[in-house]
Structure formats: structure tokens, C-alpha cells
Amino acid sequence: MSSSGVTLTAPVNIALIKYWGKLDETAIIPTNDSLSFTLSQDDMCATTTAMTVARGVKSKFWLNGKEMDLGHPRIRAVVEEVRKIAKVQGTDETLLDLPVRIASINNFPTAAGLASSAAGYAAATAALGALYGVKGDLSRIARIGSGSACRSISGGFVRWIAGSTSEDSIAVQVAPENHWPSLRWLICVVRATPKAVGSTEGMRRTIQTSPLMPARIASVPDKISAITKAIQERNFRAMAELTMQDSNQFHAICLDTFPPLFYMNDVSHRIIDFVHDYNRVKGSLIAGYTFDAGPNACLFTEQENFDELASVVEALFSDGVETDFVKGMKPERKVDASKLLDSINVQPIKGGIKYAIGTKLGGGPRKIDHEKFSLLDANGELIDRA
Amino acid sequence: MSSSGVTLTAPVNIALIKYWGKLDETAIIPTNDSLSFTLSQDDMCATTTAMTVARGVKSKFWLNGKEMDLGHPRIRAVVEEVRKIAKVQGTDETLLDLPVRIASINNFPTAAGLASSAAGYAAATAALGALYGVKGDLSRIARIGSGSACRSISGGFVRWIAGSTSEDSIAVQVAPENHWPSLRWLICVVRATPKAVGSTEGMRRTIQTSPLMPARIASVPDKISAITKAIQERNFRAMAELTMQDSNQFHAICLDTFPPLFYMNDVSHRIIDFVHDYNRVKGSLIAGYTFDAGPNACLFTEQENFDELASVVEALFSDGVETDFVKGMKPERKVDASKLLDSINVQPIKGGIKYAIGTKLGGGPRKIDHEKFSLLDANGELIDRA
């Protein structure tokens, strides 16, 4: 059998109700459900090529141009699980037995701290699934690679149902990508501070030491119900409040961990103060924020306020030198924010945000033209696209 | 009757188990017990003179040289409560009817953010109590002035029993000042960030909005028992762990408040990382931290480690220019920290700490020579001591 291949992209997702803590570290069964928003792949995505190569050729895996160890338990588990399901579904075993080559790259800087492993594992899982013709849920397998990757297997709003076993811990779509087309995101890449504790170690420490964690876990089901309702009704205010409160609570739990985990920094705090003050000045809750395990702010608003929000954020937090402050989906026009800035009681931090990425709701993984975009050549060797 | 007067000093106290939130805002009944450590008045104190003046002369109150409104509900409540008790205890009503003049100053900068109002109200309450010859508990009255002031009415380790009425919400001594003479404190005055939300407003917001606050309140009784035991046994490790965890939890609750309250900043976070790393390098828990509603770090250790701790903190966080980095109780010798610093995985923040104040456990309010130290002249006018 000749070699075959598939190339596809997978999206980044941002949790509105956060995942932080595993009940089972190996199978990645989380302590609570989480709910996320899939970002448009027009602005950010991971691209993955998966292909079989001739018998006797070595299987390989490249991540962002760097060869990784295919023996890594998480990578191996994903490959094995996809093959197992494919076999059950009747895929030709000759194909499944061939060595495989996988290459994955992100089109956004790792520095953006945007859970690049989630997009990467979702892309790899989806590519292998397509390569082997697997039908049905793949979120379960992406989850084994990197917990929140399961939420990047679908577009729109996605709920990761915690479940209690490796079989029932899956992600399901709550609303499709065209449900709320007016939502806009502004991912603000904040000036770096020294590397914080990684999320795997951080979660473990929280589970072991945070006295407040059980109260948080107990409160999540109600939050999931409330935000699902807010999303279904496109109730921006309710969605934004629940999202901001859950982000704050996640960071509160990190602080209640011992030794404490700090992911937000002074710039993050100032951005939060700004969002609350901006809403006060506007007389209405029109902007929200959420922060993952890092200092970067994910701000959101509706289309009609996006240009203004981007202009005010740039005025307060850019270094004033960078002319291309908003990348990705750009504002349609520059808004004169000077009058608004007079009313805002927040001191600027020049250069606090390096740049921002504008984006919107997007869909799940999508196949792209393999001949044209493959990251691997016909022999399964990495194509240098730098 | 001729005028009479009294001058005394009262200490600063630092909570090991924090007070944050009132059940009753007027009477200042807290949501939970708190437990504090009274700092030596040799290094920091509030000094207050209270004196009666001739009938017809106006009553006045000066705080740090500035005349305050005696009609302020909290100040008035303290004066009225002391008089009420004095009357019950049989103090001559002619004395109680005379106008009163009170002046209070702190010998430490307000910038130190060290609950100066606690020391000030404790001093004013104690001075009025002495002026009118009141016997018995005064903590209840100091509490009406400024909640945590009740804990500055005693020396050593002090527990504020939340109670449920204005009568039974009082502070009691858990252990006297000579119980643990080897304890040392290093109050680190951190580079200022813009003014945060004040504690009265902050507490109110927490009570109204923090979903995790009930879990914290429910956990305090066990913490109070555990830290009381640790103090009684002079178990540094247990005392330090409980103190650090409670400080972190207090700030976690602030973050869980909506909009969130930020009191610690990047320098505070770095100091915490440093303390944990310092303990790791030393192979034993020998230093602890606690932070009130501000960025300043209150570090503590035992006498044998004080010189080294002060030297390492200075090396990491001073601006390198200030030669008088530790004020108050100074280290006996400068320790060469260079070898230790090689092992510590924490990046310095030059100038992050403006200066530090060394101190130890101290006693409650103490009368000082009125003739010599009175802040008011014989006519009750403010003496300019600047």
C-alpha cells in the first residue's frame, strides 16, 4: 500500500468556566466540567500533517519544527487510542500497522501563552482520526493528549463533561460557531514575567493543598448551567459576569494553593481594573476578561464596541511605538479614545501589553489541501517552511 | 476642677489569622475570630495625649498633626463609650462633663501601611480610659473605633473573639509578650503601587460577592485552635505554615471578590516566592510571611536566623543605595549572603523594597511621662514636635 496523508488545522479554545485539577492524572479526568469558546482559525490555529510511511521507515513526530519523542506517554497514548478505535471501526489493519509521521506547528507565538498544546493535540488527534477514517467522537482521545485539547475538537461553545472514566470524559458542543457571530475577542499578550509553575504541577499542588478548592468544585455545576443559559440567550452581561467571576475564582484558588501560584501580574491586575472602570464609564457591562494560567488577558466584547475597546487598550497599554498593535482580526477603524481616557480612573502601563490579537468565534478542526499545505514531503520528511 | 491629662503609647498588631468582613458594620462585629501578634513599641507605636480642658473650651482631636472632626461617628462613639463606662464605674461626673482634647501621632510612616488606625484608636481609647480611670476591658471600645484596634489593647498574641453583639466582641490575650522572645519580624515596605480599594469598602464588597467566603469563614475556628496550640508550644513551623496559608487565603478571597481586590503586587509575589525558596535552600521552614491589605511583606523568623534573613532580603530587594536598609531593631551583624544567593532561584527586584523595619513581640499600651511627652500644652493646644 502506498503512503497516504492528511493535513488539517485545529483551533485554540479559551475556557469561560475553567478547568484546574485532575481527579485522575493519567487518564486526565478533571475535578469539574469546564466550558470554552473556540477561537477562529483565521487568526490562530495549529496545523498538523499526519501520514503513513513505508514499512521499515521510522515513525516520527515534530512539534513546531522540533523532533519530539514518540515514546512520550501522552503522544503514544493518542496514537494507540486512535488506532484502537479505527480497528474496531473496521479500518484496514495494513494501514494501521504502517509507521506514521506527524508534524504540527502553531501559527501564533508560544509566548502568547494560549494553550498551544491544546490546539496541537486536537490537530494531531483529528489528523490521525482522518488518516485512519475514524468516525464519531475524538474529544476523548485529544483529552488523553492534553486535557483541554478535547475542547478544541469542536467549534462554537464547548463543554467538557468531567465524567468519571476515560470513556465518559468528553467534550460536547453547547452552541455552534454561528450562534453568536457578534462576539469579538482581543487577546492581549502581556509583557513577560519570570516563568511560573507549569499547569500540570500547579493543578497537582492545588488539589493537594487548597482548602477552598472543594467549595469551588461544588459550585461549578451551577455555573455551567447558568453560563449555558446565558450563551443560549446570547445574554452578554450574564455571560461576561460569570466568565470574569470564574477567572477571578480560578486565580483565587491558585493563591489559596500552598506554596501559592501566581499567574497574573501587575499588568494583568491593571487590565482587570481597566475593564471594570471602562464598563463603569460606559454605564453598561460591555467588556469582559478571562485569564488562563498566565498573565495574558483575553478580553471580549461585541462587534459594535470592538474598535473602541481596541483603541483604548492600545492607548493605555501599548508602548506607543508598535504601529501594528492589533494583529489577526483588526479593528475597522481607529477610534479617538482621548475623551474616554479622561474619564477612566486607571493609570496606563506603557508597554504593558506587547501586542493584541483580534479574533472571533470559530469552528472545529478543518481539513486543508494536503498537496498544497502538507508539512511533510512525500517521503515523510519535514518541509522547512521557515 | 483643674485640667488633667495622660499620655501613652499603643502598639501595632499584625494578624496571623486575618479579619476581613463585618457581620455588623456599625458595631464592627466581624465574620470570624482573628489572631494577632503585637509588635514592640520600641520600634513602632502610636502616641496619644488625652486631657480635659476648662469648661467652655472647644473639644478637639488631632491625628498626626491634622485636626480631625470630633463629630466623626467612630471618634464620637469611642469618647462616649469610655465616658459611659467611667460613669457606671463611679468616675466624677464633673470630670466627664469637661471638654476633652486628644492628639495622636504615629512614629512610623503611614506609607508603611501598618494599620496605623489600629494603633491610633487603641492609643486614644487607652488614653481616655486612663484619663477617666476606667478599669477592665477596653478592647470592646477600641473595636468600635477601628475593628482591629481591639487587638492593640493587649501585648503578646491576641485573639479577637468575633462574638455576636457589641458587648461580647472583645480581644483577649492568648500568650504574653515574654512567651516567645526569640521571634523576630522584618516589616518590608514595598515600592508603592496606585492606591487600592480601602479596607472598609473592600470588606463590604467581599461579604456581598465572594462565593468562597463562606467556606473561609467556616474554616477559621479550626485555624484559630491550631495556631493557638502552635503558639502555646512555640512550634515555629506550624505557626508559620498556618500564618502563610491564612495570608494567602485572605488574598485569595480578595481575588474572588467582584470586582476583585488586589492588595499584593509583583514585588509581594516575588517576596513570597523568595521565602518558600529560602526555606527550601535552608532545608527547613525557618521564615514565614503575612500580608495585610497592601503590598508590604511582614516576614518573621527566629532570632538565630534574623541577621541572615535581613541580609538576603536586602541583597535581593533593596535599591543598593540605601545604607540604612533595616530600621528599628537592626541585625547584629551583616551576613555575607552571596553563597546563599547562588542557590536561590528567585530573580531580584532592585528597589522593590524601600526599607525594612526590624522588630519583635511587644506589650500592650503603656503610660509614658505626661509632663515630658505630652503632645498638648497646658492649654490643650497642639505642641509642634516637627
Interface residues (C-beta under 8 A of the other chain):
Chain A: T193 P194 P211 L212 P214 A215 R216 S219 E241 M244 Q245 N248 Q249 H251 A252 I253 C254 L255 D256 T257 F258 P259 P260 F262 N265 D266 H269 I272 D273 H276 Q347
Chain B: T193 P194 P211 L212 P214 A215 R216 S219 E241 M244 Q245 N248 Q249 H251 A252 I253 C254 L255 D256 T257 F258 P259 P260 F262 N265 D266 H269 I272 D273 H276 Q347
